[in-house]
Amino acid sequence: MPAEPFDIHGEGISAVGADAGVLVAFAGPGDARMFRRRAVRMRPDGASEPIEMLVAELDGVRTYLRRDACGRLQVVVTHLDLQP
């Protein structure tokens, strides 16, 4: 997995997720949950690449956060159920 995986503390609307330089929290009431999705992607050269996403969901809208190979944070907000 990544050197600095996402860390989650708390549950429901009180959950807070973080990794180097990023903090994710919920504001206001709602049906909330936060969890990690992990996978291993095979690259064309045959090497494997571990992937981790932080998923923050509030009232059916999901925010997916992951770092790309260069360390940049990617954020996607959607109603879709995405996989790493």
MOQUI-V164721 format. One record per residue. N is the residue number from 1. SS is DSSP state (h for helix, s for strand, l for the rest). OMEGA is omega in degrees with one decimal (999 if undefined). Layout:
N,SS,OMEGA
N,SS,OMEGA
This chain:
1,l,-179.4
2,l,-178.7
3,l,179.8
4,l,-178.3
5,l,176.6
6,l,179.8
7,s,-178.7
8,s,175.3
9,s,178.4
10,l,-178.4
11,l,176.3
12,h,-176.3
13,h,179.8
14,h,-176.1
15,l,175.2
16,s,178.1
17,s,-178.4
18,s,163.5
19,s,-174.6
20,l,175.3
21,l,-177.5
22,s,175.3
23,s,-179.9
24,s,179.1
25,s,177.9
26,l,176.2
27,l,178.3
28,l,-178.1
29,l,176.1
30,l,176.7
31,l,-171.3
32,s,171.0
33,s,-179.3
34,s,-179.4
35,s,177.5
36,s,169.4
37,s,-179.1
38,s,178.3
39,s,173.5
40,s,-179.2
41,s,176.8
42,s,177.8
43,l,-179.8
44,l,179.9
45,l,178.1
46,l,178.5
47,l,178.1
48,s,-178.8
49,s,177.2
50,s,-179.0
51,s,174.0
52,s,176.7
53,s,169.5
54,s,179.1
55,s,175.7
56,s,-176.8
57,s,178.0
58,s,179.6
59,l,174.9
60,l,176.6
61,s,-176.8
62,s,172.6
63,s,-179.9
64,s,176.9
65,s,174.3
66,s,176.5
67,s,176.8
68,l,-176.2
69,l,179.2
70,l,178.8
71,l,178.5
72,l,179.3
73,s,175.3
74,s,-179.3
75,s,177.3
76,s,177.1
77,s,-173.6
78,s,170.1
79,l,-176.8
80,l,175.6
81,l,-176.2
82,l,176.3
83,l,179.6
84,l,999
